[in-house]
Amino acid sequence: MVTGPALVTGATGGFGRILTAQLRSRGRDVRATGRNTTVGGAMADPNLRFLPADLTCDPLEPLLDGVQTVFHLAALSAPWGCERDFRAANIEATARLLEAAQRAGCRRFIFASTPSIYTRAQDQLGLTEHSPLPDRFANAYAATKHAAERLALGAAREGFATVALRPRAIIGPHDTVLLPRLLRAARKGVLPLPGGGRALIEPTDARDAADAFLAAETRAEAVSGRAFNISGGIALPVAELAALVFAHLGRRVRIFDIPAHLALASAGLAQGVAQRLPGRPEPILTPYVAMVLGWSQTFDMNAAREALGWNPGRQPAESVAWALAEATHA
């Protein structure tokens, strides 16, 4: 087990809060930074200092003084937005943090990447770290996260180990992506899904994902310069995952089947219109979301098992029950 101070960026986000809690439970000295200063202030304890910072422009030395490991989770993660904002938050901030971490003498840099880099309008089963990427990324988020991943892995050198993890569909009580969408559907009683929700997805329990990041820290020197796919390892249709949520809530929700290619075409038209409107409002459905929900994506995680010694340990039903119960009490 690694000891020594750690910095967690994006610590006030859904996954950041779980990873930070895991580090604190191990008695680690943690520095944390994130956009939500209210959440950050409530996290403080004898083992944690919350330091608000804009990674794109603020001095980073106060965050890194004495830190041995950087867990860089902070990112602009959204299906829609201005490309300039994605570049600043995902590429420029990562470059600044990498440079500052090396100057500060940090030993390890664990980067949160994304399997969104694989997203395309076709089923992809058993994806490995060497599977070909699409000729064109699905959106600015995927493109800029891939560029940032390459920066992080390219910075690996003796005494400065870098590792990238690509966790898929993280489920946790502070999730702002998947569960809120399903909770809205539960209230409305209807959920439109491309392909009727038949596409396969491999959700990852946030606690399992945190274990993977800690395993990457432990093995960082041995696997420096490599990226790893991370998922819960159990593939189930999107509609079945939604049904787990609705059953836990005691709600009956009708799945409305939209042919996947029709959903993608409609999303493309809606996106084209939105790009021309004042303020560029986000359309109801983007091509990226249509692809994520309409086509299967599963992973071969032999690399993570063998190189990191990590295995997911929780079933989707267990993850959903935990996330909803903890969110209720949060």
N, C-alpha and C positions, 0 to 999 in steps of 0.2 A: 504493500500500500504506500502511495506517495504521500509525503507530508510537506509542509511549507505553505506559505500564503498563496492564495489563488485569486485571480480577478475574473469575475463573471460579467460580461457585457450583456445587455438585454435581460438583466436579472429581474426586471419587473414584468416581463412577458410571461405568457402561459407556461412555456417550457422552462424559462429561466428561473421561475419561482420554485419549480420542483428540483432542478439541479442545485440551486443554492441551498435548499433545505437539506438535500442529501449531503452536501459538503459540510454544512453546519452540524449535522447529526454525527459526523465523523470527527468532530472537534477541530475542523480546519479553520484557520484564520482566513476570512473571506472579505475581499473588497467587491463591491457591487455597484453597478451603474445601470441606469435605464431611464426611459422617457417619463414613466409615471412616478413622480416624486412623492405622491401620497402613499402608494404601495411601498416605495423604497424607504420612506421614513418609518413605516410600520415594521419593516424587516429588521431594523437595527437591534443588535444584542451584543454581548461582550465579544462574540466571535465574528461579528460582521459590521463593517462600516459601509454606509451607502454614500456614494459621492456622485452627485449629478454631473453629467458632462455631455457635451455635444461632440461626438467623436470626429465630426467633420472639421471642427475649427478650434475647439478648446485645447489648452495644454493637457497632455496626457501623462506627464511625469507623476503627478500626485496619485494617479490610479495605479501606477506600476512600481512604485518604490518598494523594493524588497520582494516583489511578486515572483514566484517560481513558475507558475502555470497560468496562462491566459485561456479562458474558455470564451471564445468570441461568438456569441449568439445573436448580438444586435444586428438587425437588418430591417429594411423596408420590405415587408412581406404582404403583397396584395395582388389580386388578379388584374388590377387596373391602376393607372396613375401616370404621372409625367416621367418620361425616361430620364430627364435631368435629375429628378429626385431619387430615382432608383440608382443612378450612377453615383451620386454623392453618398447615399447611405450605405450602399453595398460594396462599391469598388473603392472610392476615395477614402472612406472611413477605415476600411480594412487595410489599405496601403499605409495610412498614417499609423494605425495601431501596430502593424508589423514592424515598421521602422522604429517606433518608440519602444516596443518590447525588446527588440534587439539591443538598442542603446542602453536599456535599463538592466540588461543581463538576465532577462527571463530565459528559462531553459526549455519551455514547452508551450506550443501554441495549438490549441485544439479548436478547429473551425467548424461551425455548423453550416453545412452546405444543404443541398436539397435534391431529392429525386425528381423535382419538377424539370430538371434539365433533360430528362428522357421523354417528356410529354409530347405525344403526337397522336394523330387520328388513326391509330391501329392498336390492336391488342399486342401487348408485350409481356411474355411470360418467362420467368426465370432470368431476369436481367442480372448481369454481372457488372463489375466495375469496368469491364472492357467492352461492354455492349456499345454499338455505334450510337452516337447522338444524332438527333435530327439535323438536317441541313440548315434549318431555321428554328430558333427557339420559339416556344409557344407565346412568350410575352417578355416584357422588359425585366420582370423579376427573375425568370429563369436565366436570361442572358447575362444579367449582371452578377447573379450568384455564381454562375459558372466562371465568369472572369475573375471574381474574387477568390474562388476556390483555387484557380490556377496561380494567382498571386501568392496565396498562403502556402501551397505545396512547393512552389518555386523558391520560396524563401528558406527552405530546409537546408541546414548546414551543420557541421560539427558544433555541438554545444547549443544548438537551437533546433529542436525537433518540432516538426509540424505534421498534423494529421487532420484530415477532413472526414466528417461523417455526414451521411445523407439520410436522415431519419424520415420515414414515410408516415404521413397521416397520424400525427401524435394526438392521443386522446388523454385529456387530463381535466381537472376541475376548473382550470383557468383558460381553457381553450377559447380562442376568439374566432375560429374558422369553421370547423366542422360541426361541433355540437350546437352552436347558436343557430346555424342554418336549420338543423333538424328540430330544434326547439320551436323555431318560428313555424315550421310545417305542422308540428304537433298542435299548436294553437289554432292554426287555420283548418286543420283536418284534411289537407291535401298536399301532396308532394310531387311536383312534376320532375321526372328524371329522364335524361337521355337514355334511350335503350331500355327504359323501364327498370333501370337499376340492376341490370344483369351483369354489368362489368364487375370484375373482381378487384378487390382492394385489400391491402394488408395493413390494418391499423396497428399502431404501436403505442403501447401503454407508456405514458410519460415517465413512469418510474423505471421501466426497462430501458428507455432511451437514455435516462440519466446514468444508469449503470453502464451503458455502452460508452458514454463520454468519460466516465471514470476509468473504465478499462483501457480506453485509448490513452488516457494520461499515464497509466501504469506502464503501458507498452510503447510509449511514444518514441523512445530512442530506437527501439527495434524496428518500428514500422514507419519511421519518419519519411515524409514525402509521398505518402499513400492516402487514397480515399477509400471509404468503405460504405457500402449500402447497409442500411439498418431498417428493419421492419419487425412487426410482431410475429412474422413467419406463418400466420394462418390466413389464407385467402378466403374471403367470403364475398358474395355479391353486395354491391352498395345497398340494395333494397333490404338485404338481410341485416346489415349493420344498422340501417335506419329502424328496422323492426325491433331490434334489441332496445334501442332508445325509447321507442313508442311503448313497448311492453312495460318497461321499467316505469314509465310515466303513467301507465294505465290509459293510454289514448289510442283510439282507432283512427288511423290515417290512411287515406286512399292514395295509392301510387298512380300517378298519371303518366302513361307511357308516351314519350316523345321519341320518334325514330332518331337515332344518334346523328345521322348525317343531316337530317332536317334541322335538328337542334344546332348543329355546328354552322350550317348555312345561315340560319336565322340570327345566331349570335354574331356572325361576321357582318351581316347587314346592320344590326343594332350597333355594333362597335364603330362601323363606318359613319353612321349618323352621329353618334355621340362625339366622335372626334371633331366634328364640324360645328357642334353646338357651343355657345358661350359657356365657359367654365368646364367644358368636357366632362359632363356628368357620367358616372359609371352606369353602363347599361345593365338591365336586369340579368342578362346572361352574357358572358364573354366567351370567345372561342376557347380560351384556356380552360375555363370551368367546364364547358361542354366536353372537351377532350378528357379532362380528369375524371368526369362522371360517366362518360359514354364508352370508354375503352379500358380494358383490363390492364393492370400493371402489377406484376408480382416479381419477387426477387430471389436470386440465389445468394444466400448469405454465408456460403462456405468460407469466404475470405475473412469475414468478421469472426466467425467461430474459430478458425484455425489461428489467425494472426493476433486477435484480441482476446481470445479465450472467453468470448461473450455469447450468451444465448438468451433470447427472450423467454420470460418465465410466466407470462400471464395470458389468459384467454380473453378474447374480445368481450365476452359477456361480463367477466370480472372487471375489465377496464371501464366499461360503460357504467356499471353499477357504482364503482368507486368514484368516477368523475362526477356523476350526477349527485351522489350523496355528499361529496365534499363541496361541490359548487353550491348546494343548498345551504350549507353551514358557513360558507365563506362570507 
